[in-house]
Amino acid sequence: MESWEIVGGARLVGEVRLTGAKNSVLKLMAAALLAPGRTVLTEVPDILDVDIMGQLLTRLGAQVVHDRPAGAVAIDVPDQLDHRADYDLVRRMRASISVLGPLLARCGEADIALPGGDNIGSRGLDMHIAGLERMGAQVSVQHGYLQAVARQLRGSTIWLDFPSVGATESLLMAAVTAEGRTVIDNAAREPEIVDIANMMVQMGAQISGIGTSTLTVEGVDVLQPVHHVTVSDRIVAGTWAVAAAITQGEITVINAFAEHLEIALDKLATAGAHVDVHADSFTVSMDTRPKSVDIVTLPYPGFPTDLQPQFIALNAISLGASLVTENLFEARFRFVHELARLGADVQTEGHHALVRGQPGLSGAPVEATDIRAGAGLVLAGLVADGVTTIHEVHHIDRGYAGMVEDLQRLGATIERIRHSD
């Protein structure tokens, strides 16, 4: 058991360097199952979820070596894989469902325990199932497992009711070795989807329309293992950008691509921040109290739901009132009850939150309920008077590698406290 203690009031100044995106690397690890042999991923973040995914792939028959100092993961994939992903691992991380497509493609069957992960709202598997069934799979849910069988997947045209990241990934990975052509319409367009598609093209897949809402896949017989550099983490980049604004500091984020965060950075500029963009980095600085900004979360390239808690924290100490509308996850506002313990004035109704900016916040014990909620509480704690103690920080560690150390280097007074029980 651990907690973080933050003494508020520091102005954050300096540089941070990003590693690869959590929301990409876990899916890249799953995609490695498509090709027997050794696939090596670099720019891998040192986070718990990478270890969990490594354990899952090991259970399926792969050999996984995580070289933490080098930020690399080597995955040796055998000719024969197990097709069952058990509950004890899958329950710990929703991204485990990403092995569904590769296992179905490689083994002709897959038994995947229904996944767990962050408690931020319902994220059903209906679109995964409907798409795989259109490709000829027989899918059922029995005894807590999603069971799929298809000795040979066939290409099909699939329309997603919503541009689901998870469904797009599952269907894309299943389609690359399916017989014939698969078209995925209304596909997700996130940079992490582009990263996965680009890696599979390196492996020999034939995918067109990458980065658009229509992906066309011509199935191939075999794929080859590759070396691949993971795309940098735009959500971590956005979190540091807000950290600069909320503390009236100046942070340069290295190995970051501003084009992946256009709306979020524009919102910070509207709040009064100065944003300087370079080829592979950007700098955010703020020298006054921020102004409140309205937020509406939407699928990419809209405002990312994973930055919504951080912006609520920013609005909580900004001038004026703001309206935050959450269109993706109905339980994303759960964390505002913890933020209120610090003195924030946030009222929620349905998928809207009205945030009235306060002159200041006051440190108190709070609990992180998911990765991004935890990040939002950290940001609030940085500007709260006194000490803020954040419990359940294992959630934050799942998405932010070395956050305490980075904060200390930027000037924050923060300490990781280990508890004996």
Summary of the structure (lengths in Angstrom):
residues: 421
radius of gyration: 21.4
end to end distance: 6.4
largest distance: 62.6
contacts: 1557
relative contact order: 0.15
helix: 35%
strand: 29%
